[in-house]
Amino acid sequence: MEAYIFDLDGTLLDLMGVWQDIDIEFLKQRGYAVPDDYADKVSAMSFEQAAAYTIERFALTDDAESVMAEWREMASQHCA
């Protein structure tokens, strides 16, 4: 089975920049720069997998739920 996504109004493309900004801001607050391969790695993951990967990769003390909650809050602020 094949599936296609049509982004007729540009919403998905617009959100890609938002998530890049969130990655930069989130990691900067913790003293890290976004590695070149980070976006490629997390783009293939679920939201929860991306949180767990981020925690492991950067040895963060946060738990996945708090990371996801912070990301959601940051996204709502960027999209408001």
PyMOL commands that set and color helices and strands:
alter all, ss='L'
color gray80, all
select helices_A, chain A and resi 11-29+38-43+47-57+64-79
alter helices_A, ss='H'
color red, helices_A
deselect
rebuild
show_as cartoon
